[in-house]
Amino acid sequence: MQLEQSLGLVAGALVTGSMVPQLVRVFKLKSAREISRLFTILLLLGMICWLAYGIYLRLTPVILWNAIGAVLVALLLYAKLKYGR
């Protein structure tokens, strides 16, 4: 595996993994009032664009981590809509 592939995989894991504690907290407390809906929507759209970019250029780390990240952000958006009031 090339150095840039490894770096991309590690960087993606760190950035994507950073969302997990927030998701756990939101679902544990059943509160998402402090999460911005606009932020979550824009983040999801951005990740979908990055995913499309990765697919277009066949960049495995970009595809992998943005696909996982989009699912996590979609869960955060779901939590915001359910618990955000």
CORZI-V179961 format. One line per field, one symbol per residue. phi: phi as a letter, one per 20 degrees, with the letter a starting at -180 (. if undefined). burial: + if it has 16 or more other ideal C-beta (glycine too) atoms within 10 Angstrom, else -. A space follows every 10 residues. Layout:
BEGIN
phi=???
burial=???
END
This chain:
BEGIN
phi=.fgfffffff ffffffffef gffgffffel bcffefffgf ffffffffff fffffgeldg fffgffffff fffffffgff fedfe
burial=-------+-- -+---+--+- --+--++--- -+--+----+ --++--++-+ +--+----+- ++++++++++ -++--++-++ ---+-
END
